[in-house]
Amino acid sequence: MSMPDTRWQERPVAFVVPERDSEELDPAHLSAWLARRFVKWWIPDRFVFVPALPKTGVGKVDKRSLRERAATLAS
């Protein structure tokens, strides 16, 4: 998803569902892990930890709901 940004118009944001028995996730570690695999401007500016992704009535990820939530995030 993307969130509004004053300089670039929009920037990536990641909604992360941690595994139940995983240790505490750190956004800095996630960014470092992604930086080894993706170009710099693809790395999300923000990681939002959620218990579950919202689903539509047919069981798909509700991207509209995630977009609305990302739009409320300040850059």
Backbone torsions as a table, in degrees:
resi	resn	phi	psi	omega
1	MET	NA	174.2	177.4
2	SER	-134.1	155.2	176.6
3	MET	-122.5	155.0	179.8
4	PRO	-62.6	145.8	178.5
5	ASP	-141.3	134.9	-177.0
6	THR	-69.8	-32.4	-177.9
7	ARG	-86.7	-45.4	-172.9
8	TRP	-106.3	4.6	-176.2
9	GLN	76.4	-45.5	174.8
10	GLU	-154.1	151.8	179.3
11	ARG	-136.5	153.2	-179.0
12	PRO	-68.0	145.9	172.1
13	VAL	-135.0	139.9	-178.4
14	ALA	-112.7	129.9	172.4
15	PHE	-96.8	118.0	-172.1
16	VAL	-114.2	130.4	174.3
17	VAL	-106.8	105.0	179.9
18	PRO	-67.6	148.6	174.1
19	GLU	-67.2	150.7	-175.5
20	ARG	-56.1	-46.6	-174.8
21	ASP	-103.5	20.5	178.0
22	SER	-83.2	155.2	177.4
23	GLU	-74.6	173.1	-177.4
24	GLU	-57.4	128.5	179.0
25	LEU	-87.4	141.6	-179.5
26	ASP	-116.7	124.7	179.6
27	PRO	-56.3	-34.0	178.9
28	ALA	-64.4	-39.9	178.3
29	HIS	-68.4	-38.9	177.2
30	LEU	-63.4	-43.1	178.0
31	SER	-62.0	-43.4	179.4
32	ALA	-63.5	-41.0	179.1
33	TRP	-63.3	-44.9	179.7
34	LEU	-68.1	-33.1	-178.0
35	ALA	-62.6	-26.2	178.1
36	ARG	-78.0	-11.5	-173.1
37	ARG	-120.5	-19.5	-175.2
38	PHE	-131.9	160.7	176.4
39	VAL	-70.6	157.6	-171.1
40	LYS	-56.5	-42.8	-175.0
41	TRP	-75.1	-7.0	174.8
42	TRP	-87.2	-15.7	-176.7
43	ILE	-71.7	127.5	179.9
44	PRO	-60.2	142.1	175.4
45	ASP	-76.9	-24.6	-177.6
46	ARG	-141.6	142.7	173.5
47	PHE	-114.1	124.2	179.5
48	VAL	-109.7	117.6	-179.2
49	PHE	-89.4	124.1	-177.9
50	VAL	-126.7	151.1	179.6
51	PRO	-70.4	-29.3	178.8
52	ALA	-161.6	152.7	175.7
53	LEU	-80.7	140.7	178.5
54	PRO	-67.7	144.5	-178.1
55	LYS	-119.0	153.1	174.1
56	THR	-82.8	-179.7	179.4
57	GLY	-63.5	-23.7	179.9
58	VAL	-99.4	8.0	174.2
59	GLY	92.0	5.0	177.4
60	LYS	-87.0	160.0	177.4
61	VAL	-64.6	130.7	-178.9
62	ASP	-82.7	87.5	-177.6
63	LYS	-65.8	-31.3	178.8
64	ARG	-61.8	-44.5	178.5
65	SER	-62.5	-41.9	178.9
66	LEU	-66.8	-39.3	177.3
67	ARG	-62.1	-42.7	178.6
68	GLU	-62.4	-41.7	179.1
69	ARG	-67.5	-40.5	179.3
70	ALA	-65.8	-33.1	179.8
71	ALA	-66.0	-22.9	-179.6
72	THR	-84.4	-10.4	-179.1
73	LEU	-76.4	133.1	177.7
74	ALA	-84.3	143.8	178.6
75	SER	-88.0	NA	NA
